[in-house]
């Protein structure tokens, strides 16, 4: 295995703030964790500390089904046999578009978040500051 994953690698990079999602909510972050090479489940849990084991398992299975990762059971190791996950060549094709998305977000995320704040909570209508909401037309 390569260097340990940084437990803080996603600090300040919230999945809820990101304007881009590849696959499910956690897929892009798992791809980033697997970018340097194969990882075991327990290694992935470190930087993805807010994901439940159930959701991590479901996401890894979906990514394997979509041919983005491979799952390898190391049968030559003592029981229980360790399992590792690795990006496939198809999964690696997502690294360049993800890097472009990260660069875009680094430049534009403050503006995007300001726009979200100005819009109000998700699902609530925008209220014109000059109009009394009790008399606004729907």
Buried (B, 14 or more C-beta within 10 A) or exposed (E): EEEEBEEEBBEEBEBEEBEEEBBBEBBBBBBBBBBEEBBEBEBBBBBBEEBEEEBBEBBBEBBBEEEBBBEEEEEEEEEEEBBBBBBBEEBBEBBEEBEEBBEEBEEEBEEBEEEEEEEEEEEEEEEEEEEEEEEEEE
